[in-house]
Amino acid sequence: MKRLFELLRNKYFLAVMAFGIWMLFFDRNDMLSQFEYRTEVKKLQEEKDFYLKETASVKKDLSEIDSNLNTAEKFAREKYFMKKDNEDVFVLVKPEKKKQ
């Protein structure tokens, strides 16, 4: 008990404790802020990965369209439901199952 009392009276220990408490809770870059920053970075990294995959997919589609006219026609029919003047297009949609 006496040792603890001496430790609490030590000015260096008090200065380090005050500095530590200030850095953990009151500073602009406290622990809560650091956690929020890491969460934001993780979310942005996931978005970056998603958009890189989408960009690669679009580049692949673009190279296929540029290489062959039949591929361009197939792409336009499947993705944008385009048709020739003398054709009819029927879009079939699967009904969703009702949740009970």
C-alpha positions in Angstrom: 0.0 0.0 0.0 2.8 2.3 0.8 4.5 1.5 -2.5 1.3 2.4 -4.4 1.0 5.7 -2.5 4.7 6.5 -3.4 4.0 5.7 -7.0 1.0 8.0 -7.1 3.0 10.8 -5.7 5.7 10.4 -8.3 5.5 13.4 -10.7 6.9 11.4 -13.7 4.3 8.6 -13.2 1.5 11.2 -13.0 2.8 12.9 -16.1 2.9 9.7 -18.1 -0.6 8.7 -16.8 -2.0 12.1 -17.7 -0.4 11.9 -21.2 -1.8 8.4 -21.7 -5.3 9.3 -20.6 -5.2 12.4 -22.8 -4.0 10.3 -25.9 -6.5 7.5 -25.3 -9.7 9.6 -24.8 -9.3 13.3 -25.5 -6.9 13.7 -28.4 -8.1 14.3 -31.9 -6.8 10.8 -32.8 -8.1 8.9 -29.9 -8.8 5.2 -29.8 -12.5 5.6 -30.9 -11.4 7.7 -33.9 -8.8 5.2 -34.9 -11.3 2.4 -34.8 -13.7 4.4 -37.0 -10.9 5.2 -39.4 -10.0 1.5 -39.7 -13.6 0.6 -40.3 -13.9 3.2 -43.0 -10.6 2.1 -44.7 -11.9 -1.5 -44.7 -15.2 -0.5 -46.3 -13.4 1.6 -48.9 -11.0 -1.3 -49.7 -14.0 -3.6 -50.3 -15.5 -1.0 -52.6 -12.3 -0.6 -54.4 -12.0 -4.4 -54.9 -15.6 -4.5 -56.2 -15.1 -1.8 -58.7 -11.8 -3.3 -59.9 -13.7 -6.6 -60.6 -16.5 -4.7 -62.4 -14.0 -2.7 -64.4 -12.2 -5.9 -65.5 -15.6 -7.5 -66.4 -16.6 -4.4 -68.5 -13.2 -4.4 -70.2 -13.6 -8.0 -71.1 -17.0 -7.4 -72.5 -15.7 -4.4 -74.5 -12.9 -6.4 -76.0 -15.4 -9.2 -77.0 -17.7 -6.6 -78.6 -14.9 -4.9 -80.5 -13.6 -8.3 -81.8 -16.8 -9.7 -83.4 -20.0 -8.2 -84.7 -22.1 -11.2 -83.8 -20.9 -10.9 -80.2 -22.0 -7.2 -80.3 -25.4 -8.2 -81.5 -25.8 -10.9 -78.9 -24.6 -8.5 -76.1 -27.2 -5.8 -77.2 -30.0 -8.4 -77.3 -29.2 -9.9 -73.9 -28.2 -6.8 -71.9 -30.4 -4.1 -73.4 -33.3 -6.1 -74.9 -32.7 -4.6 -78.4 -34.5 -6.2 -81.3 -34.8 -6.0 -85.1 -37.8 -4.2 -86.6 -39.6 -7.4 -87.6 -39.1 -9.2 -84.2 -41.0 -9.3 -80.9 -39.2 -9.6 -77.6 -40.7 -11.5 -74.7 -39.0 -11.0 -71.3 -39.8 -13.8 -68.8 -39.5 -13.0 -65.1 -39.6 -15.8 -62.5 -42.1 -15.1 -59.8 -40.7 -14.7 -56.3 -41.6 -17.2 -53.7 -43.8 -15.8 -50.9 -42.3 -16.0 -47.5 -44.6 -17.3 -44.8 
